[in-house]
Amino acid sequence: MSNGLCPNCGATVNVPEGVNEVQCEYCKTLVKNEEATHEFEEVSKAPYGSLLLIADTALEGGNNSEAYTYYNKVIEMSPTFADAWLKKGIAMVRMSTIGDLKISEAIGSWKAAMKWAKKPEPMKKRVALEINNVVTDFYPVLENHFLKFRTVDDALSEHLSRFITLESAMDYAVQLDKNPIIIRNAIVLCDKVLKSASGVVSQNIRENALRDLQRRSDLREIDRIGKSDFSKALSGIGGLVDILNTQESIKSTISAATYKLVKPIEALKAKYVSLLLEIDPVYKTEFEKEIEEQKKKEEEAAKRAAEKSEKEAKEQSSFRFGCAGFLIPVVLFGLIVLAAGDNAKDIPSGVVCFLWLAAIVGIFIGYFGRKNYLKSKENEAKEAENKDTKDVNAINSGDNQADNSEEKNPPNNSENSANDKKES
């Protein structure tokens, strides 16, 4: 196997022995072995050939600063050599640090590569894929730094700002070539950023809730149960129920600025999703399926919430009837006492016991009676629904049988036409 260069985009291609042509993995054009070998030899014999070899070797070995230096020397000798501009941009991204993202400079270098490309269309595909690869490889640097320092003030805003800077390279790649692979990777990166942001928001909610719970707790109660037990109580879910039981309480712990920071990332993702829906039918099918599944989940969640609400309403109704069953004898006893006046002491103890017993029994009768009544109504509604379903199925099966009989016994048009002729 020998080295070769694609004569269309300049990418390195491996030339196997005994094979007449190979496909360039970047521009996807078929390259003949003779052409690839000739292109490689021509570049190697150029005045800048040795410098280019050193630069390429340094870039492959991860020595990006050295690669950057030698690509600049190649450009000084041949300013219109597009491959040097392209790889210089790659080296610049790899040289970037958290405090110094060289994305805009790299984009400038890639634009120069496009300007001096001998064949712009194949070069577009190569530059776009090279950008995709280097941005995808560099993003973990941003994420790891953010996860390490996420508790620092403004860590989230700075992380999102850096990602938007990095995403500008992906945006330029998509402008060059609307490759579904590149757009999918851009969506994945947006999802990673949103996920990391949501994780930090959840952590902030928990920490704020713990601080609020600690602030509202009685110090004497802390001393009573012991500080270690109190710390365990703070870390448990039960201690947070009162604070995190509603969406409003959660939102109150997150600043409005956080939502504003995340919105641009959501807009970027929406941009890439709309692009992919236009050019990739497979993704469109997956997206529609995902939306349908999400819709089903929301409907199931709404159904469970409605069932829970209905159950609570029935329980409250049964409780009220139980209270009514208790109060009626109690009120009756009160009326008897009022009517007796000064002779209330002479009321027979049997009557008093009977009324109190009636009050206790009234609780059970009211509660369980109401519960059984609601249960019977629910069963009647289910039976009616099942009956309607059976009727619909019976009608549909009858229609299907009629259609099948017509298919098996079609009308004999030839006999009818013969009879008509005889009559005439």
Summary of the structure (lengths in Angstrom):
residues: 424
radius of gyration: 38.9
end to end distance: 89.8
largest distance: 127.5
contacts: 1189
relative contact order: 0.04
helix: 80%
strand: 4%
